[in-house]
Amino acid sequence: MSEEKLTMDDFSAELEASFKKIEEGDMLTGTVISVDEKEVILDLKYYAEGVIRAEDFSNEPGFSLKDAVQVGDEITATVIRKDDGHGNILLSRAEANDILAWEKLAQYKEEKTVLDVKVKGIVNAGVIAYVEGIRGFIPASKLSLNYVEDLNEYLNKDIQVQVFDLDKEKDRLILSAREILREKADEERKEKISNVEVGLVTEGTVESLQPYGAFINLGNGLSGLVHISQICAKRIKHPSAVLAVGDKVKVKVIAIKDGKLSLSMKALDDVAAEEIQEETIELPETEEVTTTLGSLFKNIKLN
């Protein structure tokens, strides 16, 4: 008897659900028990099963049910018809998603969630990708850290983005890859800088000139600043007095602080001057070097 009572308790939720009156517009959650390219079948713990047709599942172009949905997945959808003509409940995941997706998108924005998307279209000044079935716009300026000349290179490309801005009322979703790329670039730069030591002498290319100094591209994604006071020994009003963009220069790393490299050209000139001085002082003794003034004037007769 107790075993029978336990069995009834186990199925009490299902029994209660089976007597529930379902109306159009209700939102139901079920488990996928079958999926093909045309439809998804859900177990709703109800006397009838739920059916979501492919066209009612997503508004995303090129969406594939078999690629996106697996048996066992839990899906929430809206009732659009209580009987599809075959005794099943016709559902729309797209309608339900329109309600639930914006809440998820707001959460993604707040938590700065990294999302994997595929670029599905090219439009003026940007590209289109879908998140939670919602059409999102990625401006060209948010696609890369550098200027994007040909947007078509991104078509059907998988990229990572974050929700940059959203407005449900205006049905507007703005996505961005730039912040993720910048963070990755910063991490890579920090790792590379960690392998650089103060005192390193290397060659680089002048990439830009500013009133306060010259930025030198050292290659391998690294660059550093030669402050105007470290360009040369003489005082100059602007780096352009000595340097031009594209010049190849030798520099010495004189400091590393907050992930930034401080470089010097002047330090190399100072070292070279010291070496020349040392070489002059340390010349090997010769007869000429050790000759005294007395011996030089020894054979000279003065009137």
ABEGO torsion letter per residue (X at the ends): XAAAAAAAAAAAAAAAAAABBBBBGBBBBBBBABBBAABBBBBAGBABBBBBBAAAABABBGBBAAAABBBGBBBBBBBABABAGAGBBBBBAAAAAAAAAAAAAAAAAAAGBBBBBBBABBBBGEBBBBBGGBBBBBBAAAABABBBABAAAABGBBBBBBBABBBAAAGBBBBBAAAAAAAAAAAAAAAAAAABBBGBBBBBBBABBBAAEBBBBAEGGBBBBBBAAAABABBBABAAAABBBGBBBBBBBABBBGGBBBBBAAAAAAAAAAAAAAAAAABBBBAAAABBAAAAAAABBBX
